[in-house]
């Protein structure tokens, strides 16, 4: 394990990104306190900085010349209990799924649908992570961040974050702020059970569960994810590579004439969300392999590294898929993953 507070050189980033891409960091340091983070950000010797969280939502296509700062801030604290809610402050370097399981163990609700999402807590708001009808914004209360230029601490409310589908103020202002902790507003009782989306209902039914608790919902989500998605420890991937496109209802109605079976979710009176995985599958990519870069056999939305694929090979494949979907459906699917 890398010692914190020491700058290392020519460090492989393979263990630090879930795609398992073997690029190198010319300079690397892990920081375990906000004071140390500030200190490292002020280093004049390394004018360029690259902040690394859980490495779960990135595709590295080249060696990193900048100083890579791995965020290893730890700590989970209950800071307030009021009525039916408990407020929990979590340091940015905590593993997301481990935090979800911690909350469920304390019978705190709201996170259960977001079980088994890879990555760390600090990067979750950037992407406004979501799954099975729940998004991070639904349980987000506030977050603390450092202004990367002034190094002043800044607090962000839910409104400040301007959350949207797989989007936020942080994603639109990349590199300007470094999230150091996130505070969540979780239910202490009267949990808001959400089993209407995807296969959760069917999974619970299969287990004979009629009135699920949050632990049972979490377990159902874990079962579904494990059946559909590869474990990054076994097969390099970054989960869903593309966002599900949202199109005008008129566009959807036209497509439906040619593809009556097209799956969809109504977003509003004027918009419909179409699963990107279905679009990719219709283009014939599901399960395809090009050298060590490929598309997962169970979920066309997931690009995988079979061992030694380079980031460039995976990115070229992503562009090829994007082009095919555009040609066949006239829909542009956008990457959910950050490409460097």
Secondary structure, DSSP 8 states (H G I E B T S, - for coil): ---BT--EEEEE-GGGSTT----EEEEEEEE-SHHHHHHHHT-TT---EEEESSS-SEE--S-EEEEEEEE----EEEEEEETTEEEEEEETTSBHHHHHHHHHHTT-BS-GGGTT--SBHHHHHHHT-EETTEEGGGTEEEEEEEETTT--EEEEEHHHHT-BTTB-HHHHTTTSEEEEEEEEEEESSS------STTHHHHHHHTT-SS--HHHHHHHHHHHHHHHS--TTTSEEEEE-B--EEEEHHHHHHHHHH-TT---EE-SSSEEEE-HHHHHHHTT-TT-EETTEEE-SS-TTEEEE-SS--HHHHHHHHHHHHHHHHHHHS----BSSEE-
